[in-house]
Amino acid sequence: MEFTGIPAAALDFYDDLEVDNTKSFWEKHKAVYADAVKAPMTALCAALAPEFGDAKIFRPYRDVRFAKDKTPYKNHQGAFVRVGEATGWYVEVSPRGVRTGAGFYEASGPRLAAFRAAVVHDQFGPELDKILDRLRAVDWDIGGDRLKTTPRGFDAHHPRIELLRHRSLTAGHSIGFEPVIHTPELLDLVRDDWRALRPLVEWVAQHTQVRAGLEG
C-alpha cells in the first residue's frame, strides 16, 4: 500500500475516542481505526523501513492492570523503530496531529550507569551536548524523565549535571495539524526529522550499551 497521507478521519476518530473511550464506541468505529489510522501508519512505516528499519506499530489497547485510569484504548497511535534497548525513532498520530521523535525512553540499572558514565566522559559528554544544542537551535523539544536531585556519586556542580539527572532522553517535534499531514509529502517530513535525529539515536545506542568500561 502506498502512503498517501493521514486522513482527517484519523484525527476525528481520536477526538471522538477521547470523549467516549469505551468498548462500545470502539466496536462501532473499529473499521475507521483500521482504514484511517492503522493502514496509513503501516504504509508510512513501510516507506521508511529501507532507510531506518522495520517499525513496531503499537497495539491500540492500554494495559490497565496496574493503572488508576481504566480507559481501555490509547488516545494515539504510535510506531517505533528500535535500534537498541528502548532506543530508536518514533512517530505518532493523535488528536494533536502528527509528532516525530527519537531517543531512549527507559534506562535502568547498568544501562543508566553506562549513560551517565558517557555523559561525564571528556569526549562523549561534550559530543552529546553539541548534538542537543544543534537540535534545540532548530526548535526540537528535549525531554525525558529526570531526577529532581543529584544522582548519587556525582558532583552537583558538574557542567553536565542536568544531563546526568536524565533517566530517559528524547527529542520531539510536533508537525501538528499542518495541511501536509494529509498528503504524501508527510513521508518526506518524517524522513527528514528522523535523519536530523540520527546523531542522537546513534550516540544513545552506542553509549547505553552495557559493557565493561569506556575507552578514553
C-alpha positions, 0 to 999 in steps of 0.5 A: 500500500502506498502512503498517501497521507493521514486522513482527517478521519484519523484525527476525528476518530481520536477526538471522538475516542477521547470523549467516549473511550469505551468498548462500545464506541470502539466496536462501532468505529473499529473499521475507521481505526483500521482504514484511517489510522492503522493502514496509513501508519503501516504504509508510512512505516513501510516507506521508511523501513529501507532507510531506518528499519522495520517499525513496531506499530503499537497495539491500540489497547492500554494495559490497565492492570496496574493503572488508576485510569481504566480507559481501555484504548490509547488516545494515539497511535504510535510506531517505533523503530528500535535500534537498541534497548528502548532506543530508536525513532518514533512517530505518532498520530493523535488528536494533536496531529502528527509528532516525530521523535527519537531517543531512549525512553527507559534506562535502568540499572547498568544501562543508566550507569553506562549513560551517565558514565558517557555523559561525564566522559571528556569526549562523549559528554561534550559530543552529546551536548553539541548534538542537543544544542544543534537540535534545540537551535532548530526548535526540537523539544528535549525531554525525558524523565529526570531526577529532581536531585543529584544522582548519587556519586556525582558532583552537583556542580558538574557542567553536565549535571542536568544531563546526568539527572536524565533517566530517559532522553528524547527529542520531539517535534510536533508537525501538528495539524499542518495541511501536509499531514494529509498528503504524501509529502508527510513521508518526506517530513518524517524522513527528514526529522528522523535523519536530523535525529540520527546523531542522537539515536546513534550516540544513545545506542552506542553509549547505553550499551552495557559493557565493561568500561569506556575507552578514553 
